[in-house]
Amino acid sequence: MSAPPRDPMTPDERRAGVSLAAIFALRMLGLFLILPVFSVHAAHLPGGDNLTLVGLAIGAYGLTQALLQIAFGAASDRFGRKPVILFGLALFVLGSAVAALASDIHTIIAGRVLQGAGAISAAVTALAADLTRDQHRTKVMAMIGSSIGLVFALSMVAAPLLYAAIGMSGIFWLTAVLALAAMGVVLWVVPDAPPVPRASGGRFGDVLRDGQLMRLNLGVFALHLIQTTMWVMVPAALVAGGGLPVAEHWKIYLPAVLVSFVVMVPAIIVAERRNRMKQVFGAAVGLLALVQFGLYAAGDRLLPLALLLTLFFVAFNVLEATQPSWISRIAPPHAKGTALGVYNTLQSVGLFLGGMLGGWIAQHFGHGVVNLACGALALVWLALVAGMAPPPVRAVPAPAPAGG
């Protein structure tokens, strides 16, 4: 039997996928780098003894992201993708500078809010859709999702070492430099997009009434709420549990990250090539729930924490790679931009509430209650996944008949 005809990505599509994933990676690395170290650093700042404020500083950028994500996406429809992305990155640079110069928790919160004002995720994702054909868009969305998982894992390893070498102010300055590098990628690497049609876009009602899309939107909200919540507490638990100074936390994170990628790669292959997306996705959500209940039982004991962090990275990386792929397959063509705006908005709301609620609950009810609440949220998500239809299988063109 002859093989089906190949339809490889064009050089411009490959360049678009790699460069747009790089923009996400450079920006998100700067955001993620503070997670493993900030709660420990904040204890030495005026106002840093208030866990609610610490959580707000960690999650504050998600608030302005949530408020401005759809507006930036709409602006990119009107003024073009690249100008809006560059403007958002410039705001991110400014916010990083404010946080780097801060000497108290409140000024850092202000800087983080300004960082989040550069809400470019929907615009970047829309540009990816502009620059790729339908049959390759899933690959590009998966590249972007995987880049987020990769830089999150990298930040867990690099942040303690960077904190020891350049301090928190240096990390914020580094985030500004990374955002400037992302601006260079936009200007000189990303292919020029075709003109954006001014036709009326998709309506919110079409997206909000789509139960499959809303399950994915609620899922990305839950994932990023849980992710941010964990890093209000995990660094302090590692210090308390094993007497492990922040500069040595990489000894826990590095093995966890490496093992998680060894597990993630075959999981993604099974999901994509064998059409087992729903099964792999559901297993990752279930694993996320088990990790949260495990953290409740483990307390601050070092070895159980190390094992549970490894399992968390497995679940997180699988979900970050598969969710954008799934949503790109089922978003209605006439409302794709709107669907991506809602998706990125709920992701940002999760980031904000994870920091804010995690700190507040920990301060008033204890760390264990935070883990139980996150575990319950993951179980609700798992129930939603159980009711989802598997994503449609991408059609493969039939082979051309032999002969003339």
C-alpha positions in Angstrom: 0.0 0.0 0.0 1.4 3.4 -1.0 2.0 5.9 1.7 -0.2 9.0 1.9 1.2 12.1 0.2 3.3 14.2 2.6 2.4 17.8 3.1 5.3 19.2 5.1 5.3 22.6 6.8 6.8 25.3 4.6 10.0 27.1 5.7 7.9 30.1 6.7 5.5 28.0 8.8 8.5 26.4 10.6 10.1 29.8 11.2 6.7 31.1 12.5 6.3 28.2 14.9 9.8 28.3 16.3 9.9 32.1 16.6 6.5 32.5 18.2 7.2 29.7 20.6 10.5 31.6 21.4 8.5 34.8 22.1 6.3 32.9 24.6 9.3 31.2 26.1 11.4 34.4 26.6 8.4 36.2 28.2 7.2 33.3 30.4 10.7 32.4 31.6 10.9 35.9 33.1 7.6 35.5 34.8 8.3 32.0 36.1 11.7 32.7 37.4 10.4 34.3 40.5 8.1 31.4 41.5 10.6 29.1 43.2 12.3 31.9 45.2 10.0 34.8 45.8 8.2 33.6 48.9 11.5 33.1 50.7 12.9 36.4 49.5 9.8 38.3 50.5 10.3 37.4 54.2 13.1 40.0 54.2 11.0 42.8 52.6 8.9 45.4 54.4 5.4 43.9 54.2 6.7 40.5 53.2 5.6 38.8 56.4 2.0 39.0 55.1 1.4 35.8 53.0 -1.6 37.4 51.3 0.6 40.2 49.9 3.2 37.6 48.9 0.6 35.7 47.0 -0.7 38.9 45.4 2.9 39.7 44.3 3.2 36.3 42.7 -0.1 36.4 41.0 -0.7 40.1 40.3 0.4 40.0 36.7 -2.4 37.5 36.0 -5.0 40.2 37.1 -4.0 42.7 34.4 -3.5 39.9 32.0 -7.1 38.8 32.6 -8.4 42.3 32.2 -6.5 43.2 29.0 -6.1 39.9 27.1 -9.3 40.3 25.0 -8.6 44.0 24.5 -5.1 43.3 23.2 -6.5 40.5 20.9 -9.1 42.9 19.5 -6.4 45.7 19.1 -4.3 43.2 17.1 -7.3 42.7 14.8 -7.5 46.5 14.2 -3.9 47.6 14.3 -2.0 44.5 13.3 -0.4 41.7 15.3 3.2 42.8 15.5 2.6 46.4 16.7 0.4 45.2 19.5 2.9 42.5 20.5 5.7 45.0 20.6 3.7 47.4 22.7 2.8 44.7 25.2 6.5 43.6 25.4 7.5 47.2 26.1 5.0 47.4 29.0 6.5 44.1 30.3 10.0 45.6 30.2 8.8 48.7 32.1 7.1 46.6 34.8 10.3 44.5 35.2 12.3 47.6 35.8 9.8 48.9 38.4 10.0 45.5 40.3 13.8 45.4 40.0 14.1 48.9 41.7 11.5 48.1 44.4 12.5 48.0 48.1 9.1 46.8 49.5 6.4 44.3 48.7 3.9 46.9 47.5 6.2 48.3 44.8 7.0 44.8 43.6 3.2 44.3 43.3 2.9 47.5 41.2 5.7 46.2 38.9 4.0 42.8 38.5 0.7 44.5 37.7 2.5 46.5 35.0 4.2 43.4 33.7 0.8 41.8 33.3 -0.5 44.8 31.3 1.5 43.5 28.4 -1.2 40.9 27.7 0.0 39.6 24.3 -0.8 35.9 24.5 -4.0 36.1 22.4 -2.3 38.3 19.9 0.7 35.9 19.5 -1.6 32.9 19.2 -3.7 34.8 16.6 -0.5 35.6 14.7 0.3 31.8 14.8 -3.1 31.2 13.2 -2.5 33.8 10.6 0.9 32.3 9.6 0.0 28.6 9.4 -2.4 26.5 7.4 -5.1 24.5 9.1 -3.4 21.2 8.7 -0.3 22.5 10.6 -1.8 24.8 13.1 -2.1 22.0 15.8 1.7 21.4 15.5 2.4 25.1 16.0 0.0 25.4 19.0 1.6 22.3 20.5 5.0 23.9 20.0 3.9 27.0 21.9 2.3 25.0 24.7 5.4 22.8 25.0 7.6 25.9 25.2 5.6 27.1 28.2 6.1 23.8 29.9 9.8 23.7 29.0 10.6 27.2 30.4 8.5 26.6 33.5 10.7 23.5 34.2 13.9 25.4 33.3 12.9 28.2 35.7 12.5 25.8 38.6 16.1 24.7 38.1 17.7 28.1 37.2 15.9 30.4 39.6 17.6 29.2 42.8 21.1 29.5 41.2 20.3 32.9 39.7 18.9 34.1 43.0 22.2 33.1 44.7 24.2 34.8 42.0 22.3 38.0 41.2 19.5 38.3 43.8 15.9 39.1 43.2 16.6 42.5 41.7 19.0 40.9 39.2 16.3 38.3 38.3 13.8 41.1 37.5 16.5 42.9 35.4 17.0 39.6 33.6 13.3 39.4 32.8 13.5 42.8 31.2 16.4 41.7 29.0 14.6 38.6 28.0 11.6 40.7 26.9 13.8 42.9 24.9 15.2 39.8 23.2 11.6 38.8 22.4 11.0 42.2 20.8 14.0 41.5 18.6 12.5 38.2 17.6 9.2 39.9 16.6 11.1 42.5 14.5 13.6 40.4 12.7 12.6 36.7 12.9 8.8 36.3 12.8 7.5 36.3 9.2 5.3 39.2 8.2 1.6 38.3 8.6 -0.9 38.7 5.9 -3.4 41.6 6.3 -6.0 40.9 9.0 -9.5 41.0 7.5 -11.8 43.5 9.1 -14.8 41.2 8.9 -16.9 40.9 12.0 -15.3 38.4 14.4 -16.8 35.6 16.4 -19.3 36.4 19.1 -18.8 35.7 22.7 -22.1 33.8 22.8 -20.8 31.3 20.3 -17.8 30.5 22.5 -19.6 30.6 25.8 -22.3 28.2 24.6 -19.7 25.7 23.4 -19.5 23.2 26.2 -16.3 21.6 24.9 -14.5 24.9 24.7 -15.6 26.0 28.1 -14.4 22.8 29.7 -11.0 23.5 28.2 -11.2 27.1 29.4 -12.0 26.0 32.9 -9.2 23.5 32.7 -6.5 26.0 31.9 -7.9 28.2 34.7 -7.6 25.3 37.2 -4.1 24.3 36.0 -2.6 27.7 36.4 -4.4 28.4 39.6 -2.9 25.2 41.1 0.5 25.9 39.6 0.8 29.4 41.1 -0.7 28.3 44.4 1.9 25.6 44.9 4.8 28.2 44.6 3.4 30.3 47.4 4.3 27.3 49.7 6.7 24.8 48.1 10.0 26.8 48.5 9.4 27.4 52.2 8.5 23.7 52.6 11.8 22.6 51.0 13.7 24.9 53.4 11.8 23.7 56.4 11.7 20.0 55.4 15.3 19.3 54.7 17.0 22.5 55.8 17.7 23.0 52.1 18.7 26.6 51.3 17.1 28.3 48.3 20.4 28.1 46.4 20.3 24.3 46.6 16.7 23.8 45.5 18.0 23.0 42.1 19.1 19.6 43.5 15.4 18.8 43.8 14.1 20.5 40.7 16.6 19.3 38.2 16.0 15.5 38.7 12.3 16.2 38.8 12.3 18.1 35.6 14.5 15.6 33.7 12.4 12.7 34.8 9.2 14.5 33.9 10.4 15.2 30.3 11.4 11.5 29.9 7.8 10.6 30.8 6.1 13.5 28.9 7.5 12.8 25.4 6.1 9.3 25.0 2.8 10.5 26.5 2.5 13.3 23.9 3.4 10.8 21.1 0.6 8.4 22.3 -1.9 11.3 22.5 -1.1 12.8 19.1 -0.2 9.8 16.9 -2.5 7.2 18.3 -5.4 9.5 18.8 -5.5 9.0 22.6 -5.7 12.7 23.5 -8.6 12.4 25.9 -7.1 9.4 27.7 -3.7 11.0 28.2 -5.2 14.3 29.1 -7.5 12.7 31.7 -4.6 10.7 33.2 -2.6 14.0 33.6 -5.5 15.7 35.4 -5.9 12.7 37.7 -2.2 12.8 38.4 -2.5 16.5 39.3 -5.2 15.7 41.8 -3.1 12.9 43.4 -0.2 15.3 43.7 -2.2 17.8 45.7 -3.6 15.2 48.1 -0.1 13.8 48.4 1.3 17.2 49.3 -1.3 17.4 52.1 -0.1 14.1 53.5 3.6 14.8 53.0 3.8 18.0 54.9 7.4 19.3 54.7 9.2 15.9 54.5 11.9 16.3 51.8 11.8 12.9 50.0 8.0 12.8 49.5 8.1 16.4 48.4 10.8 15.6 45.8 8.7 12.7 44.4 5.5 14.7 44.3 7.2 17.6 42.5 8.4 15.1 39.9 4.8 13.9 39.3 3.6 17.5 39.2 6.0 18.4 36.4 4.9 15.3 34.5 1.2 16.3 34.7 1.9 20.0 34.1 4.0 19.5 31.0 1.6 17.1 29.4 -1.3 19.4 30.0 0.6 22.5 28.7 1.4 20.7 25.5 -2.0 19.1 24.9 -4.5 21.9 25.8 -3.5 24.4 23.1 -3.5 21.5 20.6 -7.0 20.4 21.6 -8.5 23.9 21.6 -7.1 24.7 18.2 -8.9 21.7 16.8 -12.3 22.5 18.1 -12.6 26.3 18.1 -15.2 27.4 15.5 -13.5 29.0 12.5 -15.6 32.1 12.7 -14.8 32.6 16.4 -11.2 31.4 16.6 -9.8 34.7 17.8 -12.6 35.1 20.4 -12.1 31.6 21.6 -8.3 32.2 22.0 -9.0 35.4 23.9 -11.4 33.7 26.4 -8.9 30.8 26.8 -6.0 33.1 27.6 -8.1 35.3 29.8 -9.1 32.4 32.0 -5.5 31.2 32.1 -4.6 34.7 33.5 -7.4 34.7 36.0 -6.1 31.3 37.3 -2.6 32.8 37.6 -3.9 35.7 39.6 -6.2 33.8 41.9 -3.7 31.1 42.5 -1.3 33.5 44.1 -3.9 35.6 45.8 -6.1 32.8 47.2 -3.1 30.5 48.0 -1.5 33.2 50.2 -4.8 34.1 51.9 -5.9 30.5 52.6 -2.4 29.6 53.8 -2.3 32.6 56.2 -5.8 32.0 57.7 -6.2 28.2 57.5 -2.8 26.6 57.0 -0.9 25.1 54.1 -2.7 21.8 54.2 -6.1 23.4 53.5 -4.6 24.9 50.3 -3.5 21.5 49.1 -7.0 20.0 49.8 -8.7 22.8 48.0 -6.4 22.4 45.0 -7.0 18.6 45.0 -10.8 19.2 45.0 -10.5 21.6 42.1 -8.5 19.0 40.1 -11.2 16.4 40.8 -13.9 18.8 39.5 -11.7 19.3 36.4 -11.4 15.5 36.0 -15.2 15.2 36.1 -15.5 17.8 33.3 -12.9 16.0 31.2 -14.9 12.7 31.6 -17.8 14.4 29.8 -15.8 15.7 26.9 -15.8 14.3 23.4 -12.4 13.3 22.1 -10.9 16.0 19.7 -11.6 15.3 16.1 -8.9 13.3 14.3 -7.2 15.4 11.6 -8.0 14.1 8.2 -5.2 12.6 6.2 -5.6 13.1 2.4 -6.2 10.0 0.4 -3.3 8.8 -1.8 -3.5 9.8 -5.4 -4.5 6.9 -7.7 -1.5 5.2 -9.4 -0.9 5.7 -13.1 -2.0 8.4 -15.4 
